[in-house]
Amino acid sequence: MEKKNVNCPFCGCEKQIGADCPKCGRGGVILKVEDVAAGCRYHKPLSEHDSFDSAYEAACKLFDDGTWDDFLIDDGGHLTSLPGYRLVKETCPKCGKEARPFEMYGTRDYYGIPFRRVCAKCYERIMTTTGYDGVKYDERDENLDADY
């Protein structure tokens, strides 16, 4: 299979995707698209980026445009799968902002029971204040029997 030529995300020199740059000697993070042909699944290189975050943002943009569904980010051998159902935007129940599941965190109530998923900004605000039930947790909430 012939390799695609891209510009180096660091210095702009033309190089083959997945290879180290001949000018600066660095390799980037490769965004691949999942493709199924004749019952065989393979990942076709799509673009190269300077960081995982920029590859993730490019995958989100392509997903939003309806171009591709499933992606794989190859960060120097560390593979991260980005299936289409994990790129659909969800609404934060606290602030109403749209965020992707990878950018949301699951909160817990004071008893450790999973409660709901919120965006990162709301997560910090909620988990460092009183919490969803509005009451500070202390040892009186343990309800341990005397013979325990």
N, C-alpha and C positions, 0 to 999 in steps of 0.2 A: 504494500500500500504506500502510495506516494505521500510524503509529509508536506504539510501546508507551510508556506512561507508567511511569516508575520514580522512586525517590527518589535524589537526588544522593548519591553515596558520600562526599562531603566534608562537606556541611552538612545533608543530610536533606530539602531542599526538593524538592517534586514537579516533575518536568520530563520532557520527551520524551527517549527513549533516543537517544543520539548527538548531542544538542544541548548547547550550553553552558548551565550553570545560570544562571537569571535572578538568583539571589541572590548567589552567590559568583563566577560567571563562569568556572567551570572545567568541563572535560569529562573524562569518565572513560574507562577502558579497557573496551571492549565485548566481551563473550563472545557469540559467535554459534554456532549449531548448523547443521551442513551438512544440507541436505534435498534430495532429488531428487524432482521431480514432473514427470511426462510427459517423462522423458528429459532434463530441464533441471536443472542443479545451481545452487542458490542458497543463500545463508547468511541465516538468520533470526535477528535479534537476540534474545538470551535474557535477558541481565542486564548491568548496568554496575558496574564495580569501580573502586577508587581506585588499584590498581597491577596490573602484569602478574602478579605472584606471586599475588595474591588471585583473579584471574581464572583462573589456572592451577589453583589449589587447588579452585575451584568446578567447573571442568571435570572434574578428577579425581574429585571427590565424585559428580557426576552420572554419570560413567562407571562408578564402583564400584556405584552404585545400579541400574545397567542402564537408565537413562532414555534416554541418547543415546549415539551411537557416535563421531561425528566432529565436531570443533570448530574454530573459527577465532577467534583473539584479535586484535582490531583496536585497536592501541595508537597512535591518532592517525595512521593511514595506514600504519603498519608492521604488516603482516599476518603472523601466525604460525599455521601449520596444525598442528592436533593430531589426526592420524588415530587411530582407535581402537587400532590395533596398536601405537602408540607410548605408549599409556597403560596397557598390561597390566603388572602388577607382576612383577619378576624378583627372584630371590634372589641376594644377593651371595655369591660362592663363598668369600670369606675369613671374613666374620663371620656370615653367615646371615640378615642383615637384608633385609627386602623394600624395594625401591626401584623407581622407574619408570625407563625407559631415558633420559629427559631428565635424570635425576639421577645417572646412572652415567657413569663415565669409563673409557676404554680404557687399560690399562697396556701398557707395552712392556718387553721384556727389554733387557739391556744392549747388544744388537746392533741395536736399533731395530725389532725384529719385534713386531707386535701380539700380545699374550699373552691377556688376558681383560678383561672388564668388571667393575668393582667400584664400590661406593658411594663417595661423596666422602670419608668419614672414613677408609676403608681406603686409598683412593688416596693421600692425604697421608702416611699411615704407611708405605706400601710404597715410594713413589717417593722418599722422603727417607732411607730406610735402605738396606740392602744389596740389596733387590730379591728377585724370586722364586727366582733361582738360588742365592742365598745367598753370592755372592762379589762383592767390589767389582770394578768394571770399571777396567782401566788399559791402558796402551799395549801391554803384552804380549799382550793379547787381540786386537790388530789382525791378527796373523799376515800381515804384508805380506812379499812376496818381496824378496830382496836387490836384484833387478834392476827393481823397480817404479818 
